[in-house]
Amino acid sequence: MKFVEYNKFLEWFVKKFINQTRDKADIVAKTLTALMAGMLLLAMPSVNKIYDELVTGEGKSSFYQDVHDLAIGNSTLYDEAFAAIQNDTRMAMRKNGVIILDEHLIEHTSEDIEGVAYYYSPSEKRHVLAMSTITLHYWAGTIEYPVAFKIYRRLQELEKCGKAQDYKKKNDIARDMLRDVFARKGAPSLVLFDSGFMTKETVRLLKTLHVNYISRPKRPWKCSYKHKRYSLEKLFETIRANEFKAVVVKNPKTGEKKTRLVAVRDVYIPQIGKHRVVFVDCTKERPKKGDKETAETRVTASGRRYRVFIRNVLIWDAATILSNYSLRWTIETSHRDMNQHLSLSGCKWRDLSAQYFFIALTCLCYLFLKWAGAHGFLARYNMELRTIGQGHRIT
């Protein structure tokens, strides 16, 4: 295959971290290398375009059959690579890292694709035709990469194709994924997630796993503070303006700094125990257009605006809690990079297993670029690979 002739370390990466490539004819390795090369190097890659641009020495029908054989029933492809990368000392997860949990919508144009349905998009403020993926992402300084993903399917969509028995709630999927990742040696002791995944059942699971978390509490939740019972909104309303202090919040990844007015309350929440609650008074804030933080802002009956964050350990101050939670946006930027530069939403195959395969390929490309950066293979470009957008189409 043409690509193998001038870029050996992509093929090396594939053979090193994916067990299935150990076939005598190297068909799996060469096919995966060609597909990943196409996704990294070509604009709007397709199997046909990848074959025409990058493959030599094999007929098109044979290449198509090789791709088909790989795609069907191969939903664990990325799981293998993630497990293998843990043996790389520069890439392996570390206790001082962070796991981020999120839902990502991969937009599509056809309802005929298995797993596709209409979902509300907070960023677009409308319902979009998409595939919902529950994702985990790892970050630790200059190292970050996807950990795992699962496709969530609406009950109505499953009923249409006679597979209602396969239905599983989003939070059940998320908990299964958290169990798997935190069972691994070296897994971080901190996980970040938004209010959509903040359930008391998830909190109880994390407690059994000895994992700490920072999240956004559910709006209806009640708590006890100094032997009095409050909703979180009512508790916020009891805090006088002069109790809010200005703190500097610094994103550990980007270094961006913001000043916030905060107040802290240590409360007891039924069924899950003591938590540190950080209230941010946003009443006087003038957010920039498109600022994602505005979507997290709540408004009280009296018109005061606030955001609220929660942590299960009572030792960090407000600045540390908010600075660490700001890393949650790391998973958002990874999704953006995979959409814009690795064609995450470009797969038109209708079969769900093929969709799993394509998403896995996208994650493998992301992992490859991070691995290449960590090992200095991008050093000749005299750059630090902070986003995939800076590194795609150059290796």
N, C-alpha and C positions, 0 to 999 in steps of 0.2 A: 504494500500500500504506500502511496506516494508520501503521505505525512510521516510515516515511520522513517523514511530515508533522511529527513532533515530535523527531526525533533525526537531524540531518543528518550529524554527523561519523562515525557508524557506516557510513553509505552512502559517505561520503567515503573512509574507510579501505578499504572493499571495492574501490571504483573505483581508488584510488591504488595498491594493492599486489597486485591480482589481474588479470593480463592478460586473462583470458577474459571480463571484464565489458565489454569494448569492443564490444558489439553495439549496433546502432542502436536497438533497442527497449528497451534496458536490462533485458531479461528476466533475464539472469544476475545482474546487480548487485542487482536488486530481490529476486530469489529468495534469493540468499545473504544479503542484509541481513535479510530476514524470518526466515530460519532462525537466523541468529546472534542476532538480537533475541530470538527465542523461547527460545533456550538461555540467554541472559543474564537474561531477565526473568521467565520462567515456571517454576513448579515442575513437575517431571516433564513436560517438553515433548515433544510428538509432532507429526508433520506435521499431523495433524487439528486438534490444539489450537492450534498456531501459526496455521493458516489461520483458525480461528474467532476468535481473539483479536487478530490483528495484520494480516490481509490484507483489503483492500477493492479493488473494481474488477476482480476476476478470479474466474472460476468455480472451484469446488473441483477439478473434474476437470482443468482447465487447469493449476492450481497443482501438483497431483500429478504431472502429466506433466512440468512444468518441473523439479521436484525429481528425478524419475526420470532425466531426460536429463542432469542434472548429476552424479548419483551414479554412474551406470554408466560404467565405464571412465575414471574421473577420479581416478586415484591420485596425481597430481602437484600437486593443488590447493595443498597446504601448501608444497610445494617452491617453487612460484612466489612465494608470499607471503614466504617466508624469504629468497629471493634478492632480492626487491624491497626488503625492509626494510633490506638492507645499504646502500642508497643514502640512508637516513635517518641523519644524522650523530649523532643522540642514541641511536639503536637499534643501529647497526652494531657487529659484533663488533670487539673490540680485543685487541691482543697481551697485555695484562695481565689479560685475562679467563680463564675456566676453562671447559673442555668436560667434561661429566660423561656417562658411558656407563652404562646400566643396562638390566635387563630388567624389564618391568612386566606383571603379569597383570591383564587386564580380565575380570572375572568375568561369566559368562552363565548362563542357566538352561536353555538348549536345546542339545542335541548336533546339532541340524539346521542350526545356523549354520556356514557354511563357515569353516574355520580354528580351530574350537573343539575342545579336547581336555582331558584331565585333566592338571593340573600340580601339583607340590608347592609349596605356599605357605609360605615360612619364617615369615611373620608369623602365619599361622593354624595352623601346624604340622600341616597336613593337605593332602590332595589336593583341588583345587577344579576345577570345570568353568570353563574360562577360555580367553581368547585371549592368546597370548604376544606382546608387542611389544618389540622392541629399540629403545631410544630414546636420543637425544642431547639434552642440555640445555645452554644457555649461561648463565653468570652473570658479571657484572662490576659489583659495587657495587649500585646501585639498579636495574640493568637485568638482566633474565633472561627467557628464553623458550625454548620447544622449538626444537630445530634440525632434527631429522628423526626419523622412525619407520619401522620395517619390521615386518611381521607374520611371526613365525616359525611354521612348520607342522611338526608331527611327521610322520615318515615314515609311520607307521601310518595317520594321518588322511589323508594324501595317497594312500596305496595304496587306501583304501576308495573314493575317488572317481576312481581311475584316473589320478592325476597324480603318480606317484612320481618322474617325471623332473624335477619342480619342486623337489625336496627340496634344502635347503641348510642346513648346520650353522650354529648360532647364531654362533659365532665368525667364520665366513666372512662372514655378513651384517654383523656388527659391523665387520670390517676394511674391507669395501666402503664402509660409512658413514663410517668414519674417513678413508679416502682422499679421499672427496668433500669433507668439511668442511674438512680441512686443506689442500686444494688452493685454497681460497678466500683472497682477499686479506684481511688483517687477522685471520685465524683465530688464536686464542690459542696459546700455546706449551706449555700444560699441560693434560693430560687426567687425570681421576680415574675409577677403576673398581675393582670388587671382584674377588675371586679367581676368580669364574666366567669372567671375560674375560681373566684374567692367564695368557696362553699365551706360549711363547717365540716363536711365529710372529708374534703381535701385537706383541711387544717389538721384533722385528727390523723390522717394518713402521714402527713409530713412530720407530725410529732413522733409517731412510731418509727419513722425513718431517721430521726434525729437531724432533721433539716430545718433551717431557719428560713424565713420568708419576709418579703415586703410586698404589700399589695394595696388594693383599694377596696375598702369594705362595702358590702351591699348597703344600699340606701335604707331599707327598712330595719336594719339591725339595731337592737337596743343594747345599752351597756349600763353598768353601775359605776358611779364616780362619787366618792366620799359618802357611801351608803345611800345615795339617791339614784333613781332610775331615770335614764334619759334616752331619747333617740340621739343619734350623732348630730343631727341638725340642731336639736334643742341644746345639746351640750355646747356646740359651737356658739350659739346665741348667748350663752351665759358668760362667755369670755369677753372681758372689757377690752376696748381698743388699745389701752396702754399696756396690756399684757402680751400683745403681739410684738415680737422682737425681730429686727432685720438680721437675716443670716445670708451668707454667700453659699450658693449651691453650685458645685463644680462637677461637670460631667467627667468621670475618670477616663473616658475614651477620647473625647474631643477636646477636653480642657476648657470648654465653654463655661462661662460663669454667669449666674443670674442671682439677683438679690430678691429674697422672698420674706414676707412678713409671716412669722410662724408662732404658734403656741402649742405646747405639748400637754397631753393628759394621759396618765396611766389609768386604765380602766379595766373592769372585769366584764367579759362578754360571756353570756350563758353558753354552756357546752364546750367552750374552747379556752376559757380561762383569761389570765391577765395579758394585756396587750398595751403597747405604747402607741398612742394615736397622735399624729401630727396634723394639725389644722393649718392650712395656708389661707390667709385672708386675701382674696383677690378683688375686693370691692373697688379698690383704686387702681388696679392694674389696667393698662391699655395694651392688650395683646396685639401682636402684628397679624396681618391678614394671613390666614392659612396656618396659624400656630395651632399645633395638634393639642396642646395643653388645654385650650379653651373647651374642647369636647369633654374634658374631665371635670369642668367647673359646675358646681351646684349652686342653686339660688334659694335662699330661705324665704319664708313668707313675708319677712320684712324687707326683702330686696337685697340683702347682703350676699355677696358671692364668695364661695370658698371651694377649696379642694381638700380632700382628706386622705391620709395614708396610714397604714397600719403595719406594725412589726410585732413579732411574737416574743422578742427579747427586749428587756427594759434598760439596756446599757448604752445604746447609741443615742447621740444627741440628734436634734432635728436636721442639722446640716448634713450629717453623715447618712442618715436615712434617706433624705431627698436626693443626695448626690448618688448614692448607690441605685436608687430607683430610676434615676435618669438613664441608667444603662439599659432599661427596658426598650428604649428606642433603637438599640443596636439590632434587634431582630427585625424591626420595621425597615431599617436601611438595608439589611441583608435581603429582605423580600423585594425591595425596590431594585436593588442591583441585579438580582436574578431575573426579575421581570424585564428590566431595560436592556441588560447586556447578555443574558444567557437564555433568552427566549422562553422563560418559564411558562408563559401562557400560550406558547406556540403550537402545542401538540393537538392535532385534530383526530387522533385515533379514538375510536368509539369505545373500545374495550377498557374496562377499569384497570386490569392488570397492565395494559400498555401505558395507561396514564401514570401508574405507579412507577413503571420503568423510566418514563420520560422525566418525571420529577426527580427520581434518583440520579439520572444522568446530570441534571442541572445541579443538584447538590454535589455530585462528584466533581464537576467543573469548578465549583466554588471551593471545595476542599482542596483540589489540586492547586489552585492559585495561591491559597493560603499556605499550603505545604511548600510550594516552590519559593514563596517569599520568605518563609521561616528558615529555609535551608540556603538562602543566598542565591538562588538561581535567577532572581530578578535584579541582582546587584548591578549588573552591567547597564541597567536602565537608570541607575543613580536615583532611585526613588524608594519611598516607603509605601508599601501596599496597604493603605488605610481602607479603601473600598474596592470592590470588584471593578467599578467603573474606571478606576485608575489603571487597572491591570489587564482588562480583557483585550483580546486580539493582539497581544504583543509577545506571548511566550513562543 
